[in-house]
Amino acid sequence: MIDLTTYRLVHIVGLAVTMLAIGALTMHARAGAENPPASQGARKAATMAHGLGLVLMLVGGFGGLARLGAGWPTWVIIKMGVWVLLGGLPVLIKRKPAQATAFFWITAALVVIAGASAAFKPFA
């Protein structure tokens, strides 16, 4: 059996990898991809890291939730909504590179919302 602390660590590592990947994608979009062949490899690596981070967050989050036996309280639904939005950000960043800076700050706001939801457990 995996303990709750391990699931939390996996969840936080997933969050860190996801945030680094979104930051890299944002900076790639802001730079305008001046060297397309070289920059496409960097974008691809960041996109793969984003997916890995999302999977780690999901495994850690649901594993921890199972250990807690909490079911689906409102704070979990809020965090799942944030997870879905974070999952779609690379598409938005690629389609609207002019708004990359705004997406960067939106990402920060989403992380604050998810963290506050987990810490304060609203509507529980």
Secondary structure, DSSP 8 states (H G I E B T S, - for coil): ---HHHHHHHHHHHHHHHHHHHHHHHHHHHHT-SSHHHHHHHHHHHHHHHHHHHHHHHHHHHHHHHHHT--S-HHHHHHHHHHHHHHHHHHHHHH-GGGHHHHHHHHHHHHHHHHHHHHH-TT-
